[in-house]
Structure formats: structure tokens, C-alpha cells
């Protein structure tokens, strides 16, 4: 219904509703009033001005309580829905799961690179190698070469597998 077609008392109620809502909001913003206290104080203040009766103020305060209670319920439902959707435990679990997958993939890649690197550094008796150090894979004995040589067996355990370092 438009404002033009309202009865005078309906228009008056709408104006009082807005005045009470504004004044109650001001009281609550001061931080010292509950909704009920703010509505009562706004009603007392408005009715003491003589423009509206105490009964009118109480009737409008009832409308405000009803509307604000409904808004509060809807806000609580929205808050609960948001909290459920982004529940901290679920978010943390999701992040941990993603991080775990990322680290496992990185570990697999690094293991593969390490294995390939180790293969490149493996030498056997009879092969030719450039200067460097060969360490026996069985006993750990190091053989130091200052020139290119054909690799002999380990002088300590006579095994034939070595790891090269420079």
C-alpha cells in the first residue's frame, strides 16, 4: 500500500515506528542498553513529548520487537549456514589434506630425482672414470684418483660397486 492511500492513523503509526526504531538504535549504539531497554527508553521519550501516547508507543514497540526478532532469527540461520560451510575444522582438514597431497607428490618427485642422481654416480670395476673419489658401496673404503683410470676392485673387500664423489 502506498503512503498516499494510508489512513491518517496508519501514517502516524509508520512515522512512530521509524522514530522509535531510530531512537532505539541510537540508544543501543551507545552500548549501554539491551534491545528491550532501548525500546522502553525510546517509547518513554517519544510519549513524554506529547505527540504520541504511551499506548501508541507500546503498540509500535511490539511491532519493532516482532520485526527485530524475525531479523535476528534469519541472521542466526545465515550465520549458522556460513559457519557450517566454512567450519574451521573442515577448512583446516581441507588445507591439511591439500598440503599432504602436495608434499607426497613433491617427495615422490624428489625420490625419483635422487634415484636418478644415484644411478649417475654408480660405478663398477672395469669401467673407466675421471679423477675423483670412489667409495665402496659395501665397506665404505675410499679410493682417490688423480687421473683417468680403469676402476679396480675394492682394495679392502674386493667388491665391485662404487659411488663417485668429486
MDAnalysis code that builds the backbone (N, CA, C; Angstrom):
import MDAnalysis as mda
import numpy as np

u = mda.Universe.empty(498, n_residues=166, atom_resindex=np.repeat(np.arange(166), 3), trajectory=True)
u.add_TopologyAttr("name", ["N", "CA", "C"] * 166)
u.add_TopologyAttr("resid", np.arange(1, 167))
u.add_TopologyAttr("resname", ["UNK", "UNK", "UNK", "UNK", "UNK", "UNK", "UNK", "UNK", "UNK", "UNK", "UNK", "UNK", "UNK", "UNK", "UNK", "UNK", "UNK", "UNK", "UNK", "UNK", "UNK", "UNK", "UNK", "UNK", "UNK", "UNK", "UNK", "UNK", "UNK", "UNK", "UNK", "UNK", "UNK", "UNK", "UNK", "UNK", "UNK", "UNK", "UNK", "UNK", "UNK", "UNK", "UNK", "UNK", "UNK", "UNK", "UNK", "UNK", "UNK", "UNK", "UNK", "UNK", "UNK", "UNK", "UNK", "UNK", "UNK", "UNK", "UNK", "UNK", "UNK", "UNK", "UNK", "UNK", "UNK", "UNK", "UNK", "UNK", "UNK", "UNK", "UNK", "UNK", "UNK", "UNK", "UNK", "UNK", "UNK", "UNK", "UNK", "UNK", "UNK", "UNK", "UNK", "UNK", "UNK", "UNK", "UNK", "UNK", "UNK", "UNK", "UNK", "UNK", "UNK", "UNK", "UNK", "UNK", "UNK", "UNK", "UNK", "UNK", "UNK", "UNK", "UNK", "UNK", "UNK", "UNK", "UNK", "UNK", "UNK", "UNK", "UNK", "UNK", "UNK", "UNK", "UNK", "UNK", "UNK", "UNK", "UNK", "UNK", "UNK", "UNK", "UNK", "UNK", "UNK", "UNK", "UNK", "UNK", "UNK", "UNK", "UNK", "UNK", "UNK", "UNK", "UNK", "UNK", "UNK", "UNK", "UNK", "UNK", "UNK", "UNK", "UNK", "UNK", "UNK", "UNK", "UNK", "UNK", "UNK", "UNK", "UNK", "UNK", "UNK", "UNK", "UNK", "UNK", "UNK", "UNK", "UNK", "UNK", "UNK", "UNK", "UNK", "UNK", "UNK", "UNK"])
u.atoms.positions = np.array([
    [0.853, -1.170, 0.000],
    [0.000, 0.000, 0.000],
    [0.895, 1.228, 0.000],
    [0.603, 2.196, -0.850],
    [1.428, 3.407, -0.904],
    [1.069, 4.327, 0.250],
    [1.945, 5.250, 0.554],
    [1.723, 6.193, 1.650],
    [0.505, 7.089, 1.385],
    [0.191, 7.338, 0.111],
    [-0.934, 8.207, -0.229],
    [-2.275, 7.586, 0.154],
    [-2.381, 6.266, 0.154],
    [-3.647, 5.591, 0.413],
    [-3.800, 5.142, 1.860],
    [-2.818, 5.466, 2.724],
    [-2.903, 5.081, 4.121],
    [-3.863, 6.003, 4.863],
    [-4.539, 5.434, 5.855],
    [-5.371, 6.242, 6.739],
    [-4.438, 7.084, 7.597],
    [-4.908, 8.198, 8.114],
    [-4.046, 9.071, 8.919],
    [-3.408, 8.360, 10.098],
    [-4.159, 7.489, 10.796],
    [-3.572, 6.784, 11.947],
    [-2.517, 5.769, 11.509],
    [-2.700, 5.178, 10.305],
    [-1.687, 4.256, 9.789],
    [-0.414, 5.014, 9.444],
    [-0.569, 6.177, 8.854],
    [0.580, 7.011, 8.517],
    [1.299, 7.435, 9.796],
    [0.525, 7.747, 10.814],
    [1.085, 8.138, 12.099],
    [1.860, 6.971, 12.711],
    [1.293, 5.752, 12.625],
    [1.974, 4.564, 13.162],
    [3.288, 4.310, 12.434],
    [3.301, 4.507, 11.128],
    [4.518, 4.297, 10.345],
    [5.581, 5.304, 10.769],
    [5.175, 6.545, 10.937],
    [6.119, 7.567, 11.387],
    [6.654, 7.264, 12.769],
    [5.760, 6.833, 13.672],
    [6.180, 6.485, 15.030],
    [7.111, 5.272, 15.012],
    [6.807, 4.303, 14.175],
    [7.655, 3.106, 14.047],
    [9.068, 3.533, 13.684],
    [9.197, 4.405, 12.685],
    [10.527, 4.828, 12.237],
    [11.239, 5.643, 13.315],
    [10.492, 6.534, 13.993],
    [11.101, 7.328, 15.066],
    [11.607, 6.429, 16.187],
    [10.779, 5.474, 16.590],
    [11.184, 4.584, 17.682],
    [12.367, 3.715, 17.273],
    [12.332, 3.227, 16.048],
    [13.441, 2.395, 15.565],
    [14.739, 3.193, 15.565],
    [14.681, 4.423, 15.067],
    [15.881, 5.264, 15.013],
    [16.399, 5.572, 16.413],
    [15.484, 5.944, 17.306],
    [15.896, 6.325, 18.663],
    [16.420, 5.105, 19.426],
    [15.783, 3.956, 19.292],
    [16.252, 2.734, 19.956],
    [17.636, 2.352, 19.429],
    [17.837, 2.525, 18.135],
    [19.153, 2.221, 17.548],
    [20.221, 3.140, 18.133],
    [19.886, 4.414, 18.316],
    [20.843, 5.342, 18.918],
    [21.204, 4.906, 20.337],
    [20.188, 4.506, 21.117],
    [20.453, 4.053, 22.485],
    [21.347, 2.814, 22.497],
    [21.079, 1.905, 21.579],
    [21.876, 0.662, 21.542],
    [23.298, 0.943, 21.075],
    [23.469, 1.898, 20.177],
    [24.813, 2.233, 19.710],
    [25.651, 2.843, 20.811],
    [24.992, 3.453, 21.772],
    [25.730, 3.975, 22.923],
    [26.345, 2.834, 23.723],
    [25.800, 1.632, 23.522],
    [26.406, 0.438, 24.095],
    [25.982, 0.097, 25.508],
    [25.067, 0.824, 26.059],
    [24.693, 0.546, 27.446],
    [23.283, -0.005, 27.568],
    [22.623, -0.276, 26.459],
    [21.229, -0.695, 26.501],
    [21.028, -2.012, 25.759],
    [20.149, -2.846, 26.341],
    [19.678, -4.019, 25.618],
    [18.584, -3.548, 24.677],
    [18.118, -4.400, 23.801],
    [17.037, -4.032, 22.888],
    [15.809, -3.622, 23.692],
    [15.465, -4.387, 24.681],
    [14.280, -4.099, 25.493],
    [14.411, -2.746, 26.195],
    [15.576, -2.495, 26.777],
    [15.807, -1.213, 27.455],
    [15.743, -0.059, 26.457],
    [16.329, -0.248, 25.300],
    [16.338, 0.803, 24.282],
    [14.923, 1.101, 23.797],
    [14.104, 0.066, 23.582],
    [12.725, 0.277, 23.148],
    [11.916, 0.992, 24.228],
    [12.090, 0.584, 25.479],
    [11.366, 1.236, 26.579],
    [11.763, 2.705, 26.697],
    [13.061, 2.971, 26.656],
    [13.543, 4.359, 26.785],
    [13.055, 5.198, 25.603],
    [13.107, 4.658, 24.390],
    [12.630, 5.384, 23.213],
    [11.140, 5.653, 23.339],
    [10.384, 4.653, 23.790],
    [8.936, 4.830, 23.972],
    [8.630, 5.896, 25.002],
    [9.342, 5.875, 26.125],
    [9.137, 6.892, 27.170],
    [9.458, 8.276, 26.634],
    [10.566, 8.410, 25.957],
    [10.994, 9.704, 25.434],
    [9.999, 10.254, 24.422],
    [9.538, 9.394, 23.519],
    [8.617, 9.834, 22.471],
    [7.246, 10.177, 23.057],
    [6.767, 9.350, 23.998],
    [5.449, 9.634, 24.576],
    [5.494, 10.843, 25.503],
    [6.620, 11.113, 26.126],
    [6.721, 12.276, 27.017],
    [6.707, 13.589, 26.224],
    [6.999, 13.515, 24.956],
    [6.953, 14.709, 24.105],
    [5.531, 15.150, 23.808],
    [4.533, 14.301, 24.062],
    [3.133, 14.657, 23.894],
    [2.566, 14.397, 22.517],
    [3.417, 14.091, 21.526],
    [2.908, 13.861, 20.172],
    [2.224, 12.494, 20.067],
    [2.716, 11.525, 20.857],
    [2.164, 10.173, 20.837],
    [1.853, 9.745, 22.264],
    [0.878, 8.840, 22.407],
    [0.521, 8.338, 23.747],
    [1.424, 7.165, 24.097],
    [1.428, 6.845, 25.360],
    [2.214, 5.693, 25.827],
    [1.689, 4.407, 25.192],
    [0.377, 4.297, 25.036],
    [-0.213, 3.108, 24.407],
    [0.251, 2.961, 22.952],
    [0.293, 4.089, 22.224],
    [0.777, 4.034, 20.842],
    [2.239, 3.575, 20.814],
    [3.042, 4.123, 21.709],
    [4.455, 3.769, 21.756],
    [4.631, 2.294, 22.078],
    [3.837, 1.773, 23.015],
    [3.940, 0.348, 23.379],
    [3.504, -0.545, 22.225],
    [2.447, -0.136, 21.514],
    [1.987, -0.924, 20.360],
    [3.094, -0.986, 19.291],
    [3.690, 0.151, 18.990],
    [4.739, 0.206, 17.982],
    [5.986, -0.537, 18.463],
    [6.315, -0.446, 19.750],
    [7.455, -1.197, 20.307],
    [7.233, -2.697, 20.105],
    [5.980, -3.141, 20.222],
    [5.665, -4.556, 19.965],
    [5.960, -4.940, 18.519],
    [5.594, -4.061, 17.592],
    [5.891, -4.319, 16.181],
    [7.403, -4.392, 15.952],
    [8.116, -3.460, 16.557],
    [9.575, -3.451, 16.413],
    [10.195, -4.726, 16.982],
    [9.734, -5.145, 18.175],
    [10.234, -6.391, 18.777],
    [10.010, -7.570, 17.830],
    [8.790, -7.646, 17.307],
    [8.444, -8.738, 16.390],
    [9.369, -8.737, 15.177],
    [9.539, -7.578, 14.562],
    [10.349, -7.493, 13.341],
    [11.822, -7.768, 13.635],
    [12.315, -7.204, 14.723],
    [13.728, -7.410, 15.057],
    [14.004, -8.852, 15.473],
    [13.031, -9.476, 16.135],
    [13.191, -10.890, 16.490],
    [13.287, -11.748, 15.233],
    [12.441, -11.432, 14.249],
    [12.464, -12.182, 12.988],
    [13.786, -11.968, 12.245],
    [14.245, -10.715, 12.208],
    [15.532, -10.421, 11.576],
    [16.649, -11.163, 12.305],
    [16.589, -11.174, 13.627],
    [17.597, -11.885, 14.425],
    [17.611, -13.374, 14.120],
    [16.420, -13.966, 13.988],
    [16.347, -15.403, 13.661],
    [16.966, -15.686, 12.296],
    [16.637, -14.825, 11.326],
    [17.195, -15.016, 9.978],
    [18.707, -14.809, 9.972],
    [19.160, -13.829, 10.748],
    [20.606, -13.597, 10.840],
    [21.298, -14.797, 11.477],
    [20.673, -15.384, 12.496],
    [21.252, -16.566, 13.152],
    [21.314, -17.744, 12.181],
    [20.256, -17.925, 11.400],
    [20.252, -19.005, 10.405],
    [21.355, -18.785, 9.360],
    [21.500, -17.546, 8.913],
    [22.548, -17.235, 7.942],
    [23.923, -17.469, 8.548],
    [24.121, -17.038, 9.796],
    [25.398, -17.245, 10.488],
    [25.702, -18.731, 10.608],
    [24.681, -19.507, 10.994],
    [24.884, -20.951, 11.130],
    [25.240, -21.595, 9.795],
    [24.582, -21.150, 8.720],
    [24.867, -21.705, 7.391],
    [26.293, -21.376, 6.967],
    [26.703, -20.141, 7.203],
    [28.076, -19.743, 6.851],
    [29.067, -20.527, 7.695],
    [28.810, -20.638, 8.985],
    [29.722, -21.361, 9.869],
    [29.837, -22.823, 9.462],
    [28.709, -23.418, 9.070],
    [28.748, -24.818, 8.637],
    [29.534, -24.963, 7.335],
    [29.344, -24.004, 6.435],
    [30.037, -24.074, 5.147],
    [31.533, -23.864, 5.299],
    [31.929, -23.014, 6.216],
    [33.349, -22.743, 6.403],
    [33.778, -23.085, 7.833],
    [33.234, -24.170, 8.338],
    [33.578, -24.608, 9.684],
    [35.096, -24.730, 9.790],
    [35.690, -24.096, 10.782],
    [37.155, -24.079, 10.891],
    [37.791, -25.462, 10.813],
    [37.189, -26.452, 11.439],
    [37.779, -27.804, 11.406],
    [37.795, -28.358, 9.982],
    [36.714, -28.062, 9.216],
    [36.658, -28.540, 7.835],
    [37.682, -27.823, 6.974],
    [37.821, -26.519, 7.182],
    [38.791, -25.741, 6.411],
    [40.201, -26.231, 6.717],
    [40.499, -26.424, 7.993],
    [41.828, -26.901, 8.393],
    [42.086, -28.281, 7.801],
    [41.082, -29.157, 7.889],
    [41.251, -30.502, 7.328],
    [41.490, -30.434, 5.820],
    [40.776, -29.545, 5.133],
    [40.976, -29.391, 3.692],
    [42.369, -28.890, 3.355],
    [42.835, -27.922, 4.119],
    [44.183, -27.393, 3.895],
    [45.221, -28.470, 4.177],
    [45.030, -29.197, 5.282],
    [45.981, -30.266, 5.617],
    [45.986, -31.349, 4.548],
    [44.814, -31.694, 4.048],
    [44.731, -32.715, 3.002],
    [45.455, -32.258, 1.740],
    [45.215, -31.023, 1.334],
    [45.888, -30.493, 0.143],
    [47.394, -30.422, 0.337],
    [47.820, -29.964, 1.512],
    [49.243, -29.882, 1.807],
    [49.872, -31.276, 1.823],
    [49.160, -32.236, 2.385],
    [49.662, -33.611, 2.417],
    [49.865, -34.156, 1.000],
    [48.866, -33.934, 0.133],
    [48.997, -34.403, -1.261],
    [50.166, -33.716, -1.958],
    [50.295, -32.419, -1.735],
    [51.391, -31.658, -2.341],
    [52.746, -32.182, -1.865],
    [52.879, -32.396, -0.555],
    [54.149, -32.881, -0.016],
    [54.455, -34.295, -0.493],
    [53.425, -35.151, -0.575],
    [53.651, -36.513, -1.050],
    [54.121, -36.494, -2.501],
    [53.482, -35.663, -3.324],
    [53.894, -35.546, -4.721],
    [55.322, -35.021, -4.812],
    [55.629, -33.997, -4.024],
    [56.992, -33.446, -4.026],
    [57.996, -34.494, -3.567],
    [57.638, -35.274, -2.542],
    [58.529, -36.321, -2.047],
    [58.759, -37.380, -3.123],
    [57.702, -37.763, -3.834],
    [57.844, -38.753, -4.905],
    [58.772, -38.242, -6.004],
    [58.592, -36.982, -6.382],
    [59.436, -36.387, -7.423],
    [60.889, -36.322, -6.942],
    [61.089, -35.877, -5.704],
    [62.448, -35.786, -5.176],
    [63.098, -37.159, -5.057],
    [62.334, -38.166, -4.656],
    [62.883, -39.536, -4.593],
    [63.305, -40.012, -5.979],
    [62.485, -39.708, -6.966],
    [62.818, -40.104, -8.336],
    [64.098, -39.404, -8.805],
    [64.212, -38.115, -8.522],
    [65.417, -37.369, -8.890],
    [66.628, -37.931, -8.147],
    [66.461, -38.236, -6.867],
    [67.564, -38.784, -6.076],
    [68.010, -40.138, -6.625],
    [67.050, -40.981, -6.987],
    [67.403, -42.293, -7.550],
    [68.175, -42.136, -8.860],
    [67.725, -41.224, -9.712],
    [68.418, -40.996, -10.980],
    [69.813, -40.429, -10.736],
    [69.906, -39.529, -9.754],
    [71.218, -38.964, -9.422],
    [72.155, -40.047, -8.903],
    [71.644, -40.913, -8.067],
    [72.473, -42.015, -7.538],
    [72.918, -42.941, -8.662],
    [72.026, -43.220, -9.619],
    [72.384, -44.087, -10.736],
    [73.534, -43.479, -11.540],
    [73.505, -42.171, -11.712],
    [74.565, -41.499, -12.460],
    [75.885, -41.598, -11.707],
    [75.822, -41.684, -10.386],
    [77.042, -41.723, -9.569],
    [77.515, -43.153, -9.275],
    [76.827, -44.175, -9.780],
    [77.239, -45.565, -9.551],
    [78.268, -45.997, -10.594],
    [79.330, -46.607, -10.110],
    [80.406, -47.105, -10.979],
    [80.727, -48.538, -10.578],
    [81.295, -49.291, -11.570],
    [81.663, -50.696, -11.315],
    [83.109, -50.934, -11.742],
    [83.656, -51.939, -11.138],
    [85.014, -52.360, -11.515],
    [85.042, -52.639, -13.016],
    [86.118, -52.176, -13.660],
    [86.292, -52.384, -15.093],
    [85.886, -51.181, -15.914],
    [85.045, -50.288, -15.358],
    [84.674, -49.090, -16.092],
    [85.801, -48.063, -16.003],
    [85.764, -47.093, -16.901],
    [86.761, -46.021, -16.895],
    [86.114, -44.807, -16.231],
    [86.883, -44.124, -15.382],
    [86.373, -42.938, -14.700],
    [87.397, -41.822, -14.701],
    [86.910, -40.607, -14.569],
    [87.778, -39.431, -14.495],
    [88.256, -39.263, -13.052],
    [89.178, -38.308, -12.805],
    [89.674, -38.094, -11.451],
    [88.525, -37.832, -10.475],
    [88.717, -38.271, -9.233],
    [87.716, -38.097, -8.183],
    [87.867, -39.189, -7.148],
    [86.864, -39.334, -6.310],
    [86.895, -40.333, -5.243],
    [85.792, -41.345, -5.474],
    [86.158, -42.628, -5.372],
    [85.172, -43.707, -5.427],
    [85.092, -44.316, -4.036],
    [83.846, -44.503, -3.568],
    [83.629, -45.098, -2.251],
    [82.954, -46.442, -2.459],
    [83.533, -47.475, -1.863],
    [82.972, -48.821, -1.983],
    [81.595, -48.835, -1.324],
    [80.596, -49.364, -2.039],
    [79.230, -49.404, -1.522],
    [79.064, -50.464, -0.438],
    [80.026, -51.395, -0.333],
    [79.912, -52.442, 0.682],
    [80.639, -52.086, 1.968],
    [81.899, -51.671, 1.868],
    [82.686, -51.456, 3.091],
    [82.992, -49.989, 3.378],
    [82.750, -49.090, 2.410],
    [82.979, -47.671, 2.630],
    [84.397, -47.194, 2.384],
    [85.275, -48.065, 1.935],
    [86.663, -47.691, 1.640],
    [86.676, -46.699, 0.486],
    [87.456, -45.633, 0.644],
    [87.576, -44.621, -0.398],
    [88.846, -44.840, -1.212],
    [88.699, -44.668, -2.538],
    [89.852, -44.713, -3.432],
    [89.907, -43.358, -4.139],
    [91.065, -42.704, -4.046],
    [91.232, -41.374, -4.624],
    [92.062, -41.500, -5.899],
    [91.523, -40.918, -6.995],
    [92.219, -40.957, -8.277],
    [92.499, -39.533, -8.739],
    [93.744, -39.328, -9.177],
    [94.142, -38.004, -9.660],
    [94.178, -37.951, -11.181],
    [93.926, -39.072, -11.826],
    [93.927, -39.139, -13.290],
    [92.833, -40.106, -13.721],
    [92.526, -40.139, -14.995],
    [91.553, -41.076, -15.533],
    [92.113, -42.480, -15.424],
    [91.271, -43.428, -14.915],
    [91.730, -44.808, -14.707],
    [90.612, -45.783, -15.021],
    [91.019, -47.054, -15.189],
    [90.055, -48.146, -15.240],
    [89.874, -48.556, -13.779],
    [88.635, -48.705, -13.326],
    [88.340, -48.936, -11.902],
    [88.711, -50.364, -11.501],
    [89.562, -50.488, -10.470],
    [89.907, -51.816, -9.956],
    [88.888, -52.255, -8.905],
    [88.920, -53.499, -8.435],
    [88.072, -53.924, -7.323],
    [88.509, -53.182, -6.047],
    [87.647, -53.168, -5.048],
    [87.948, -52.504, -3.777],
    [89.178, -53.159, -3.153],
    [90.190, -52.357, -2.741],
    [91.402, -52.935, -2.172],
    [91.147, -53.569, -0.797],
    [90.043, -53.232, -0.141],
    [89.775, -53.760, 1.200],
    [88.904, -55.009, 1.162],
    [87.746, -54.957, 0.450],
    [86.820, -56.101, 0.466],
    [86.703, -56.800, -0.880],
    [87.350, -56.256, -1.889],
    [87.382, -56.808, -3.244],
    [86.013, -56.826, -3.934],
    [85.069, -55.989, -3.449],
    [83.750, -55.861, -4.121],
    [83.909, -54.902, -5.312],
    [82.852, -54.792, -6.122],
    [82.997, -54.098, -7.402],
    [82.027, -52.937, -7.629],
    [81.264, -52.518, -6.622],
    [80.312, -51.422, -6.796],
    [80.747, -50.209, -5.968],
    [80.732, -49.016, -6.631],
    [81.237, -47.807, -6.006],
    [80.288, -46.625, -6.253],
    [80.439, -45.621, -5.408],
    [79.731, -44.343, -5.574],
    [80.794, -43.276, -5.751],
    [80.614, -42.428, -6.764],
    [81.620, -41.411, -7.071],
    [81.271, -40.091, -6.391],
    [82.317, -39.420, -5.917],
    [82.198, -38.046, -5.414],
    [83.405, -37.287, -5.948],
    [83.327, -35.982, -5.942],
    [84.410, -35.193, -6.541],
    [85.083, -34.342, -5.506],
])
